[in-house]
């Protein structure tokens, strides 16, 4: 599934973009500041929960359209 569909199901485009920026920060940057790292990890949990809700909404929509069957 293309990421172009996720913002439509995310709570807001700003939250989705923030989650992407946070992901890039955690994956690509060496974080020497432990407090900043802790804050980033806590924010990542919130972002992950938002993305899980988006996936669930997309799956429900695909199922309703007959494109996806729950196994």
N, CA and C of each residue as an Amber inpcrd file, in Angstrom:
protein
   213
   0.8460000  -1.1770000   0.0000000   0.0000000   0.0000000   0.0000000
   0.8930000   1.2430000   0.0000000   0.5510000   2.1800000  -0.7730000
   1.3410000   3.3950000  -0.9130000   1.1180000   4.3300000   0.2680000
   2.1910000   5.0030000   0.6870000   2.0730000   5.9530000   1.7980000
   1.2100000   7.1480000   1.4400000   0.9240000   7.3450000   0.1830000
   0.0940000   8.4950000  -0.1970000  -1.3100000   8.3890000   0.3740000
  -1.7400000   7.1960000   0.7950000  -3.0710000   7.0280000   1.3660000
  -3.1130000   7.3150000   2.8590000  -1.9830000   7.2800000   3.5330000
  -1.9920000   7.4110000   4.9870000  -2.4590000   8.7710000   5.5000000
  -2.0160000   9.9120000   4.9420000  -2.4560000  11.1830000   5.5210000
  -3.9740000  11.3430000   5.5560000  -4.6630000  10.7610000   4.5840000
  -6.1200000  10.8380000   4.5530000  -6.7300000  10.1800000   5.7920000
  -6.0680000   9.1730000   6.3150000  -6.5840000   8.4410000   7.4650000
  -5.9110000   8.8390000   8.7740000  -4.8800000   9.6360000   8.6990000
  -4.2130000  10.1210000   9.9090000  -5.0750000  11.2260000  10.5170000
  -4.8710000  11.4840000  11.8100000  -5.6680000  12.5060000  12.4750000
  -5.5190000  13.8720000  11.8080000  -4.3180000  14.1770000  11.3580000
  -4.0940000  15.4220000  10.6260000  -2.7950000  15.2890000   9.8420000
  -2.6710000  16.0890000   8.8140000  -1.4450000  16.0570000   8.0110000
  -0.2420000  16.4720000   8.8490000  -0.4350000  17.4270000   9.7510000
   0.6720000  17.8940000  10.5880000   1.1920000  16.7850000  11.4940000
   0.2810000  15.9920000  12.0540000   0.6700000  14.8890000  12.9300000
   1.4170000  13.8310000  12.1180000   0.9210000  13.5410000  10.9130000
   1.5740000  12.5590000  10.0560000   2.9790000  13.0240000   9.6710000
   3.1160000  14.2740000   9.2780000   4.4290000  14.8190000   8.9060000
   5.3640000  14.8100000  10.1120000   4.8400000  15.1550000  11.2740000
   5.6430000  15.1020000  12.4910000   6.1410000  13.6930000  12.7850000
   5.2850000  12.7000000  12.5520000   5.6860000  11.3030000  12.7660000
   6.7950000  10.9110000  11.7980000   6.6960000  11.3550000  10.5690000
   7.7480000  11.0600000   9.5800000   9.0670000  11.7220000   9.9720000
   8.9970000  12.9790000  10.4280000  10.2170000  13.6800000  10.8510000
  10.8300000  12.9970000  12.0720000   9.9940000  12.5710000  12.9940000
  10.4740000  11.8740000  14.1840000  11.1480000  10.5640000  13.7970000
  10.5420000   9.8470000  12.8820000  11.1390000   8.5930000  12.4060000
  12.5160000   8.8610000  11.8120000  12.6190000   9.8860000  10.9890000
  13.9140000  10.2110000  10.3790000  14.9380000  10.6030000  11.4440000
  14.5210000  11.3340000  12.4490000  15.4150000  11.7290000  13.5320000
  15.9450000  10.4950000  14.2710000  15.0440000   9.5690000  14.6010000
  15.4430000   8.3870000  15.3570000  16.3030000   7.4310000  14.5290000
  16.0610000   7.3730000  13.2390000  16.7710000   6.4120000  12.3960000
  18.1000000   6.9610000  11.8940000  18.1520000   8.2510000  11.5930000
  19.3180000   8.7940000  10.8950000  20.2460000   9.6640000  11.7390000
  19.8330000  10.0290000  12.9190000  20.6530000  10.9290000  13.7350000
  21.2100000  10.1830000  14.9450000  22.4570000  10.4780000  15.2940000
  23.0240000   9.9810000  16.5390000  22.6200000  10.9540000  17.6290000
  21.8780000  10.4920000  18.6110000  21.3430000  11.3730000  19.6410000
  22.1970000  11.2560000  20.9050000  22.9760000  12.2760000  21.1830000
  23.8350000  12.2960000  22.3660000  23.0950000  12.8220000  23.5900000
  22.0530000  13.6080000  23.3700000  21.2700000  14.1950000  24.4610000
  20.2450000  13.1620000  24.9290000  20.4460000  12.6000000  26.1240000
  19.5720000  11.5270000  26.6040000  18.1370000  12.0020000  26.8370000
  17.9570000  13.2330000  27.2870000  16.6130000  13.7520000  27.5100000
  15.8760000  13.8980000  26.1810000  16.5480000  14.4140000  25.1670000
  15.9490000  14.5300000  23.8370000  15.6050000  13.1470000  23.2870000
  16.4830000  12.1730000  23.5150000  16.2290000  10.8130000  23.0520000
  15.0030000  10.2260000  23.7410000  14.8840000  10.4250000  25.0520000
  13.7170000   9.9450000  25.7910000  12.4390000  10.5910000  25.2620000
  12.4580000  11.8830000  25.0600000  11.2830000  12.5850000  24.5330000
  10.9150000  12.0640000  23.1480000  11.9320000  11.7950000  22.3260000
  11.6830000  11.2720000  20.9860000  11.0500000   9.8760000  21.0540000
  11.5330000   9.0380000  21.9520000  10.9590000   7.6960000  22.0970000
   9.5160000   7.7450000  22.5850000   9.2280000   8.6260000  23.5300000
   7.8550000   8.7550000  24.0220000   6.9320000   9.2730000  22.9250000
   7.4270000  10.2110000  22.1360000   6.6450000  10.7230000  21.0150000
   6.4480000   9.6440000  19.9530000   7.4510000   8.8030000  19.7770000
   7.3580000   7.7250000  18.7860000   6.2190000   6.7700000  19.1350000
   6.0170000   6.5300000  20.4110000   4.9130000   5.6460000  20.8190000
   3.5720000   6.2430000  20.3910000   3.3950000   7.5300000  20.6270000
   2.1530000   8.2050000  20.2230000   1.9840000   8.1550000  18.7070000
   3.0760000   8.3720000  17.9880000   3.0190000   8.3350000  16.5270000
   2.6850000   6.9420000  16.0250000   3.2620000   5.9260000  16.6450000
   2.9840000   4.5490000  16.2430000   1.5100000   4.2180000  16.4560000
   0.9510000   4.6610000  17.5640000  -0.4640000   4.4120000  17.8260000
  -1.3330000   5.0780000  16.7710000  -0.9710000   6.2960000  16.3460000
  -1.7050000   6.9860000  15.2880000  -1.6180000   6.1980000  13.9840000
  -0.4270000   5.6890000  13.6630000  -0.2570000   4.9290000  12.4290000
  -1.0190000   3.6070000  12.4810000  -1.0650000   2.9540000  13.6480000
  -1.8510000   1.7230000  13.7800000  -3.3340000   2.0000000  13.5600000
  -3.8180000   3.1390000  14.0740000  -5.2230000   3.5080000  13.8350000
  -5.4630000   3.7520000  12.3470000  -4.5080000   4.3820000  11.6700000
  -4.6380000   4.6300000  10.2360000  -4.6870000   3.3110000   9.4640000
  -3.8340000   2.3630000   9.8230000  -3.8250000   1.0560000   9.1590000
  -5.1610000   0.3540000   9.3830000  -5.6680000   0.4040000  10.5960000
  -6.9560000  -0.2350000  10.8910000  -8.0800000   0.3900000  10.0670000
  -8.0560000   1.7050000   9.9250000  -9.0770000   2.3900000   9.1290000
  -8.9700000   2.0090000   7.6540000  -7.7510000   1.8990000   7.1520000
  -7.5480000   1.5120000   5.7540000  -7.9990000   0.0730000   5.5310000
  -7.6610000  -0.8180000   6.4640000  -8.1050000  -2.2130000   6.3490000
  -9.6210000  -2.3100000   6.3670000 -10.2660000  -1.5500000   7.2580000
 -11.7230000  -1.5770000   7.3410000 -12.3420000  -1.0700000   6.0400000
 -11.7670000  -0.0260000   5.4820000 -12.2730000   0.5130000   4.2200000
 -12.0710000  -0.4940000   3.0870000 -10.9050000  -1.1330000   3.0350000
 -10.6280000  -2.1330000   1.9990000 -11.5810000  -3.3270000   2.1340000
 -11.8500000  -3.7410000   3.3680000 -12.7810000  -4.8440000   3.6050000
 -14.1830000  -4.4650000   3.1510000 -14.6090000  -3.2440000   3.4870000
 -15.9360000  -2.7680000   3.0970000 -16.0870000  -2.7150000   1.5730000
 -14.9790000  -2.4460000   0.8890000 -14.9980000  -2.3800000  -0.5770000
 -14.7870000  -3.7510000  -1.2180000 -14.5720000  -4.7770000  -0.3930000
 -14.3550000  -6.1210000  -0.9090000 -12.9450000  -6.3480000  -1.4340000
 -12.0200000  -5.4910000  -1.0590000 -10.6420000  -5.5950000  -1.5310000
  -9.7490000  -6.3700000  -0.5850000 -10.2140000  -6.6060000   0.6320000
  -9.3920000  -7.2320000   1.6610000 -10.3020000  -8.0900000   2.5210000
  -9.8800000  -9.3270000   2.7530000 -10.6670000 -10.1750000   3.6520000
  -9.8630000 -10.4470000   4.8970000 -10.4860000 -10.3330000   6.0340000
  -9.8210000 -10.5970000   7.3080000  -9.5360000 -12.0860000   7.4190000
  -8.3270000 -12.4220000   7.8390000  -7.9530000 -13.8370000   7.9890000
  -7.8750000 -14.2050000   9.4350000
